[in-house]
Amino acid sequence: MTFLVVKEPEQLQQHYDLKNRGRMGRILTKPPKPGTEAVRSKLQAERTKLELQA
């Protein structure tokens, strides 16, 4: 096991970005779980409302 010593927050962010890149790609390509349609619809409505306010 190797340990990574990080001196700067930017290095830490870069480390986790690289580490999670593949994982996030897999998550984003998965279809939504059954039964979450209402929640996803509500979330999308809130996102749209926030975009209109900005």
N, C-alpha and C positions, 0 to 999 in steps of 0.2 A: 504494500500500500504506500502510495506516495502522498505527501502532504504539500499543499500549495500555500506558501506564505505570501500574502498580498499586502503591499505597502500602501497602495492608493485605491480609493473607491472606484476609480475608472477601471483599474485592472480587475477588480472584483466583478464589476458589471460586465466587462468583456468576457471574463472567464465563464460566468453563468449564461451569457448570451450564446456563446459557443457550445456550452454543455447542453443547453436546452433547445438548440435550434432544431435538431431532428425530432425531438419529442413534440415540440409545438407544431411542427409540420404534420405529424401523424394525427394529432388531436384535431387540427383544423380540417383535415380531410375526412374525418369520420362523420357519418350522418347523425343527426340529433337523436337522442334516446326517445323511444315511444313514451307518450304521456306528458311530454314537456312542451307541447305546442302552445298551450295557453300562457305559460310563463315566458316562452320565447317571444310570443306576440306582444305581451306587455312590456318586455324589455326593449324590443325594437321600437315600440311607441315612445317610450321614455327617451331612447337615444335620439329619435327624430325630434322630439320636443327640445332636447338640449341643443341639438345642432341649429335649430331655428332661433334659439335664444342667443347663440354666439355670434 
